[in-house]
Structure formats: structure tokens, C-alpha cells
């Protein structure tokens, strides 16, 4: 993130995400302290547990995240809670995000998840939903592009389990994803149509 901070004066820069299985909390805290001393409070450290399909050490994610945050807090120069956020999807991880960080940076979620996260975390917490989109007015081509992008995420159980919480079933998730699912998590169409979905998340 240093090149981004060096190239700007006011913009906030965030990591999305630092994977807790591949980083030591003390090292992360030390790196944050170095950047904060040079650039002030413009860095938000997003951390997450990743996915069991991608991490051989994956185990008890909620407990592991708690232990990682404990390690950050016990470092010589801890990352302040307001300068960190969790990649939280499920209710328990969202609760932890509210207890131990500025909030959550969810991804690959429908607007309904953003609304539920806001309700669970309260009015003050950060809910910064990341959105992948396809700006293409040709609906068939845009959906095909979206499906190609979504294929990876539809093979990761953390994402699919979360989608099931919001009414998507096997028929939506299997294969390349149903039109309903793809339209909900990878908005596509004209710039105005994509912006309307982004505004819906913002309002939620």
C-alpha cells in the first residue's frame, strides 16, 4: 500500500484482505505503525480468515481471528481498533467485527447482506461493501463476463454458505450461477444501472 499512500495526500487506503494464516500479527502491527508514522491515519487494515479451500491451515476461523486480534493488541505498537476492519460475512464474525474493529468489509454479497450487516453492527460501525461489476449494455455478454469472474467465488464455501443465508439455493449456486444470483452479486449493465446497485448498497 505504500505506493498508493505516497501518490496521494488525502485518500484513505485499505487492505482487502490481509490473510491471518499467512501473516504474523506482530509483524502486521509493526508495518502499520511504520506507515502510520509516515502517512497519518489514512490506512485501514482489512483482515480476514480466507477460505478453507485455499488455506491448508484453515481451522476454527472465529477463534483464530480472535487470537490474531489478541496478537495485534499485545504488540508493542498495536493497530488501533478504529484503523482495522474484518472481512466478515456470517453473524458471529460480524459480531466480532463490531466488538474488535471499525466494522466490516464484506464482498460478493447481495444488497440484503449489506442491510443485515448494518442492522447487526448498529449505526456507527463501518460497513464498506466491495462490489465487482461489469459495465456493458449487452446483457448476455455482461452476464457471461460476470459468470466467468464469479466462478471462483461460487467454489468457495464461505461465500456460498453466506449466499444460502439470503435465500439462494443449490439451483442458484451450482454450475455458473443462476441469473438471479449473478445479477445480485455482480451488477452489470450501463454505468447508470451499475451505479443504481452501488447506491442501493450505500443506502442499505
C-alpha contacts under 8 A as a table, 3 or more apart, distances in Angstrom:
res1	aa1	res2	aa2	distance
1	X	4	X	5.37
1	X	5	X	6.40
1	X	13	X	7.21
1	X	14	X	7.83
1	X	15	X	7.52
2	X	5	X	5.10
2	X	6	X	6.00
2	X	35	X	7.40
3	X	6	X	5.04
3	X	7	X	6.06
4	X	7	X	5.20
4	X	8	X	6.47
4	X	13	X	7.23
5	X	8	X	5.41
5	X	9	X	7.19
5	X	11	X	7.75
5	X	13	X	6.98
5	X	39	X	6.94
5	X	42	X	7.84
6	X	9	X	7.53
8	X	11	X	6.22
10	X	42	X	7.32
11	X	42	X	6.84
12	X	42	X	4.61
12	X	43	X	5.92
12	X	44	X	7.32
13	X	42	X	6.11
13	X	43	X	5.00
13	X	44	X	6.21
14	X	43	X	5.65
14	X	44	X	4.53
14	X	45	X	5.70
14	X	46	X	6.39
15	X	18	X	6.44
15	X	44	X	6.63
15	X	45	X	5.26
15	X	46	X	4.90
15	X	47	X	7.49
16	X	45	X	7.69
16	X	46	X	5.19
16	X	47	X	6.88
16	X	87	X	7.80
16	X	105	X	7.78
17	X	45	X	7.78
17	X	46	X	5.08
17	X	47	X	4.99
17	X	48	X	5.91
17	X	87	X	7.24
18	X	23	X	7.38
18	X	45	X	7.54
18	X	46	X	6.14
18	X	47	X	4.58
18	X	48	X	6.20
19	X	22	X	5.69
19	X	23	X	6.55
19	X	47	X	6.00
19	X	48	X	5.31
19	X	49	X	5.76
19	X	50	X	6.07
20	X	23	X	5.40
20	X	24	X	7.32
20	X	25	X	7.78
20	X	47	X	6.72
20	X	48	X	6.17
20	X	49	X	5.69
20	X	50	X	7.82
20	X	65	X	7.27
20	X	68	X	6.84
21	X	49	X	7.05
21	X	55	X	7.48
21	X	57	X	6.93
21	X	58	X	7.43
23	X	27	X	7.26
23	X	28	X	6.95
24	X	27	X	5.31
24	X	28	X	6.33
24	X	68	X	7.98
25	X	28	X	5.05
25	X	29	X	6.13
25	X	68	X	5.91
25	X	69	X	7.33
25	X	71	X	5.31
25	X	72	X	4.98
25	X	75	X	7.72
26	X	29	X	5.09
26	X	30	X	6.15
26	X	71	X	6.37
26	X	72	X	5.79
26	X	74	X	8.00
26	X	75	X	5.34
26	X	76	X	7.95
27	X	30	X	5.10
27	X	31	X	6.19
28	X	31	X	5.15
28	X	32	X	6.15
28	X	72	X	7.56
29	X	32	X	5.09
29	X	33	X	6.17
29	X	72	X	5.88
29	X	75	X	6.63
29	X	77	X	6.28
29	X	78	X	5.47
29	X	79	X	5.53
30	X	33	X	5.10
30	X	34	X	6.32
30	X	75	X	7.88
30	X	76	X	7.92
30	X	77	X	6.47
30	X	78	X	7.78
31	X	34	X	5.17
31	X	35	X	6.35
32	X	35	X	5.17
32	X	36	X	5.94
32	X	43	X	7.92
32	X	45	X	7.90
32	X	79	X	6.71
33	X	36	X	5.04
33	X	37	X	6.10
33	X	77	X	6.38
33	X	78	X	7.73
33	X	79	X	7.28
34	X	37	X	5.36
34	X	38	X	6.61
35	X	38	X	5.18
35	X	39	X	5.90
35	X	40	X	7.48
35	X	43	X	7.84
36	X	39	X	5.14
36	X	40	X	4.59
36	X	41	X	5.92
36	X	42	X	7.53
36	X	43	X	7.19
37	X	40	X	5.83
39	X	42	X	6.55
40	X	43	X	7.77
41	X	44	X	7.93
41	X	83	X	7.50
43	X	83	X	6.85
44	X	83	X	4.85
44	X	84	X	5.31
44	X	85	X	7.10
45	X	83	X	6.21
45	X	84	X	4.50
45	X	85	X	6.23
46	X	84	X	5.67
46	X	85	X	4.78
46	X	86	X	5.62
46	X	87	X	6.73
46	X	105	X	7.28
47	X	84	X	7.44
47	X	85	X	6.38
47	X	86	X	5.13
47	X	87	X	6.10
48	X	65	X	7.61
48	X	86	X	5.74
48	X	87	X	4.89
48	X	88	X	7.36
49	X	58	X	7.92
49	X	61	X	6.16
49	X	64	X	7.96
49	X	65	X	6.87
49	X	87	X	7.69
50	X	54	X	7.26
50	X	55	X	7.28
51	X	54	X	5.40
51	X	55	X	6.26
51	X	58	X	7.26
51	X	156	X	6.60
51	X	157	X	7.31
51	X	158	X	6.32
52	X	55	X	5.33
52	X	56	X	6.99
52	X	58	X	5.33
52	X	59	X	7.81
52	X	156	X	7.80
52	X	157	X	7.67
53	X	56	X	7.61
53	X	156	X	6.50
53	X	157	X	7.82
55	X	58	X	5.37
58	X	61	X	6.98
59	X	64	X	7.39
60	X	63	X	5.59
60	X	64	X	6.07
61	X	64	X	4.96
61	X	65	X	6.03
62	X	65	X	5.18
62	X	66	X	6.30
62	X	92	X	7.56
62	X	93	X	6.48
63	X	66	X	5.08
63	X	67	X	6.23
64	X	67	X	5.11
64	X	68	X	6.13
65	X	68	X	4.96
65	X	69	X	6.19
66	X	69	X	5.20
66	X	70	X	6.14
66	X	96	X	7.90
67	X	70	X	4.90
67	X	71	X	6.20
68	X	71	X	5.03
68	X	72	X	6.40
69	X	72	X	4.98
69	X	73	X	6.15
69	X	100	X	7.64
70	X	73	X	5.06
70	X	74	X	6.18
71	X	74	X	5.20
71	X	75	X	6.29
72	X	75	X	5.32
72	X	78	X	5.40
72	X	79	X	6.43
73	X	78	X	4.98
73	X	79	X	6.97
74	X	78	X	6.66
75	X	78	X	5.21
79	X	83	X	6.50
79	X	84	X	6.98
80	X	83	X	5.37
80	X	84	X	6.94
81	X	84	X	5.50
81	X	85	X	7.82
81	X	100	X	6.00
81	X	101	X	4.42
81	X	102	X	5.98
82	X	85	X	7.74
82	X	101	X	5.74
82	X	102	X	4.51
83	X	101	X	7.36
83	X	102	X	6.56
84	X	101	X	5.44
84	X	102	X	5.89
84	X	103	X	7.80
85	X	97	X	6.61
85	X	101	X	5.19
85	X	102	X	5.31
85	X	103	X	5.11
85	X	104	X	5.30
85	X	105	X	6.62
85	X	126	X	7.92
86	X	93	X	7.94
86	X	94	X	7.93
86	X	97	X	5.52
86	X	101	X	6.99
86	X	103	X	6.42
86	X	104	X	4.88
86	X	105	X	6.14
87	X	104	X	5.60
87	X	105	X	4.92
87	X	106	X	5.37
87	X	107	X	7.75
88	X	93	X	5.19
88	X	94	X	5.19
88	X	97	X	6.91
88	X	104	X	5.69
88	X	105	X	6.66
88	X	106	X	5.76
89	X	93	X	6.61
89	X	94	X	6.43
89	X	106	X	6.08
89	X	158	X	7.93
89	X	159	X	7.91
89	X	162	X	6.48
90	X	93	X	5.55
90	X	94	X	6.10
90	X	162	X	6.50
91	X	94	X	5.05
91	X	95	X	6.17
91	X	120	X	7.94
92	X	95	X	5.03
92	X	96	X	6.32
93	X	96	X	4.97
93	X	97	X	6.13
94	X	97	X	4.94
94	X	98	X	6.34
94	X	103	X	7.80
94	X	104	X	6.94
94	X	117	X	7.08
94	X	120	X	7.51
94	X	121	X	7.18
95	X	98	X	5.15
95	X	99	X	6.27
95	X	120	X	7.45
95	X	121	X	6.99
96	X	99	X	4.97
96	X	100	X	5.91
96	X	101	X	7.79
97	X	100	X	5.45
97	X	101	X	5.20
97	X	102	X	7.04
97	X	103	X	5.11
97	X	104	X	6.05
98	X	101	X	5.89
98	X	102	X	6.73
98	X	103	X	5.38
98	X	104	X	7.83
98	X	121	X	5.75
98	X	125	X	6.74
102	X	125	X	5.79
102	X	126	X	5.63
103	X	121	X	7.47
103	X	125	X	5.00
103	X	126	X	4.35
103	X	127	X	5.94
104	X	125	X	7.90
104	X	126	X	5.98
104	X	127	X	5.13
104	X	128	X	6.36
104	X	129	X	7.89
105	X	126	X	7.85
105	X	127	X	6.07
105	X	128	X	4.83
105	X	129	X	5.40
105	X	130	X	6.77
106	X	109	X	7.05
106	X	114	X	7.94
106	X	127	X	7.63
106	X	128	X	6.78
106	X	129	X	4.99
106	X	130	X	6.27
107	X	129	X	5.88
107	X	130	X	5.01
107	X	131	X	6.59
108	X	130	X	7.36
108	X	131	X	6.83
108	X	132	X	7.55
108	X	153	X	7.79
108	X	159	X	7.12
108	X	185	X	5.44
108	X	186	X	7.44
109	X	112	X	7.83
109	X	113	X	5.98
109	X	114	X	7.39
109	X	129	X	7.96
109	X	163	X	7.12
109	X	184	X	7.54
109	X	185	X	5.37
110	X	113	X	5.56
110	X	114	X	7.05
110	X	184	X	5.18
110	X	185	X	5.16
111	X	114	X	5.16
111	X	115	X	6.38
111	X	184	X	7.46
111	X	197	X	7.97
111	X	200	X	6.75
111	X	201	X	5.38
111	X	204	X	6.96
112	X	115	X	5.07
112	X	116	X	6.17
112	X	166	X	7.18
112	X	204	X	7.83
113	X	116	X	4.96
113	X	117	X	5.98
113	X	166	X	7.27
114	X	117	X	5.11
114	X	118	X	6.23
114	X	127	X	7.27
114	X	129	X	6.86
114	X	201	X	6.26
114	X	204	X	5.99
115	X	118	X	5.22
115	X	119	X	6.27
115	X	201	X	7.64
115	X	204	X	4.67
116	X	119	X	5.06
116	X	120	X	6.10
117	X	120	X	5.11
117	X	121	X	6.00
117	X	127	X	7.12
118	X	121	X	5.25
118	X	122	X	5.74
118	X	123	X	6.76
118	X	125	X	7.72
118	X	127	X	6.54
118	X	204	X	7.28
119	X	122	X	5.46
119	X	123	X	7.61
121	X	124	X	7.75
121	X	125	X	6.02
122	X	125	X	6.25
129	X	201	X	7.31
131	X	185	X	7.57
131	X	186	X	7.01
131	X	198	X	7.53
132	X	185	X	7.67
132	X	186	X	5.50
132	X	187	X	7.23
133	X	146	X	7.39
133	X	186	X	5.07
133	X	187	X	5.00
133	X	188	X	5.58
133	X	194	X	6.91
134	X	142	X	6.05
134	X	145	X	7.18
134	X	146	X	6.50
134	X	186	X	7.15
134	X	187	X	6.49
134	X	188	X	4.54
134	X	189	X	6.64
134	X	194	X	7.75
135	X	142	X	7.31
135	X	188	X	5.61
135	X	189	X	5.32
135	X	190	X	5.51
135	X	191	X	5.74
135	X	194	X	7.01
136	X	139	X	7.12
136	X	141	X	7.48
136	X	142	X	5.46
136	X	188	X	6.56
136	X	189	X	4.90
136	X	190	X	5.69
136	X	191	X	7.85
137	X	142	X	7.18
137	X	188	X	7.83
137	X	189	X	4.58
137	X	190	X	4.91
138	X	141	X	5.46
138	X	142	X	5.91
138	X	189	X	6.95
139	X	142	X	5.03
139	X	143	X	6.04
139	X	188	X	7.60
139	X	189	X	6.34
140	X	143	X	5.26
140	X	144	X	6.24
141	X	144	X	5.06
141	X	145	X	6.27
142	X	145	X	5.15
142	X	146	X	6.15
142	X	188	X	6.10
142	X	189	X	6.72
143	X	146	X	4.90
143	X	147	X	6.01
143	X	179	X	7.83
143	X	182	X	7.29
143	X	183	X	7.81
143	X	188	X	7.15
144	X	147	X	5.11
144	X	148	X	6.26
145	X	148	X	5.20
145	X	149	X	6.39
146	X	149	X	5.15
146	X	150	X	6.03
146	X	182	X	6.91
146	X	186	X	6.12
146	X	188	X	7.63
147	X	150	X	4.92
147	X	151	X	5.99
147	X	176	X	5.94
147	X	177	X	7.05
147	X	182	X	6.82
148	X	151	X	5.54
148	X	176	X	7.86
149	X	152	X	6.88
150	X	153	X	5.37
150	X	154	X	6.22
150	X	176	X	7.75
150	X	182	X	7.69
150	X	186	X	7.73
151	X	154	X	5.30
151	X	155	X	6.71
151	X	176	X	6.22
151	X	177	X	7.98
152	X	155	X	5.46
152	X	156	X	7.03
153	X	156	X	5.25
153	X	159	X	6.52
153	X	160	X	7.78
154	X	157	X	7.63
154	X	159	X	6.94
154	X	160	X	6.12
154	X	173	X	6.41
154	X	174	X	7.71
154	X	176	X	7.84
154	X	177	X	7.51
155	X	160	X	7.55
156	X	159	X	5.74
156	X	160	X	6.39
157	X	160	X	4.94
157	X	161	X	5.65
158	X	161	X	5.44
158	X	162	X	6.33
159	X	162	X	5.17
159	X	163	X	6.25
160	X	163	X	4.97
160	X	164	X	6.25
160	X	173	X	7.11
161	X	164	X	5.15
161	X	165	X	6.66
162	X	165	X	5.20
162	X	166	X	7.01
163	X	166	X	5.30
163	X	167	X	6.85
163	X	168	X	5.65
164	X	167	X	5.32
164	X	168	X	4.72
164	X	169	X	5.85
165	X	168	X	7.30
168	X	171	X	7.92
168	X	172	X	5.81
168	X	173	X	7.15
168	X	181	X	7.18
169	X	172	X	5.33
169	X	173	X	6.33
170	X	173	X	5.12
170	X	174	X	5.67
171	X	174	X	5.69
171	X	177	X	7.70
171	X	178	X	6.99
172	X	177	X	5.19
172	X	178	X	4.51
172	X	179	X	7.84
172	X	180	X	7.29
172	X	181	X	6.04
173	X	176	X	7.25
173	X	177	X	4.83
173	X	178	X	6.73
173	X	181	X	7.47
174	X	177	X	5.78
174	X	178	X	7.96
177	X	181	X	6.17
177	X	182	X	6.20
178	X	181	X	5.26
178	X	182	X	6.18
179	X	182	X	5.19
179	X	183	X	5.88
180	X	183	X	5.29
180	X	184	X	6.21
181	X	184	X	5.10
181	X	185	X	6.33
182	X	185	X	5.49
182	X	186	X	5.55
182	X	187	X	7.46
183	X	186	X	5.68
183	X	187	X	5.37
183	X	188	X	7.06
184	X	187	X	6.31
187	X	193	X	7.91
187	X	194	X	5.66
187	X	197	X	6.71
188	X	193	X	7.02
188	X	194	X	5.66
189	X	192	X	7.88
189	X	193	X	5.67
189	X	194	X	6.20
190	X	193	X	5.10
190	X	194	X	6.30
191	X	194	X	5.20
191	X	195	X	6.03
192	X	195	X	4.98
192	X	196	X	6.16
193	X	196	X	5.12
193	X	197	X	6.76
194	X	197	X	5.36
194	X	198	X	6.44
195	X	198	X	4.92
195	X	199	X	6.07
196	X	199	X	5.04
196	X	200	X	6.21
197	X	200	X	4.91
197	X	201	X	6.41
198	X	201	X	5.21
198	X	202	X	6.29
199	X	202	X	4.85
199	X	203	X	6.01
200	X	203	X	5.12
200	X	204	X	6.07
201	X	204	X	4.97
